[in-house]
């Protein structure tokens, strides 16, 4: 049986929400211009992005993936694909503190876990590791 709901942990939601909304809006605008998404203006794109971010903010409620529009799916996938979370803390790999290195490893594991969860519910779980 295929999963249809995306359940996130607090840490996973935090990682997805780190993607700036203006970056998601820009990528969606390019997808609209390129014909990957149906036509919509920047105001509609911003509404879609805010709706998806709202769903992720309320991470205790699993996201019903089949109920998402193509634009909502795109926004959610972009939150992972464009993540720079690990890149922001990559310097911790050189830290003499084991707690810093553990923080980086946990972030890396969380990104791969998100990607796997995305794939399980039929979302594109691809991202370019920045670590």
Secondary structure as UniProt FT lines:
FT   STRAND          5..6
FT   HELIX           10..17
FT   HELIX           21..33
FT   TURN            34..35
FT   HELIX           42..57
FT   TURN            58..60
FT   STRAND          63..64
FT   HELIX           65..67
FT   HELIX           70..81
FT   HELIX           85..89
FT   HELIX           90..94
FT   HELIX           98..120
FT   TURN            121..122
//
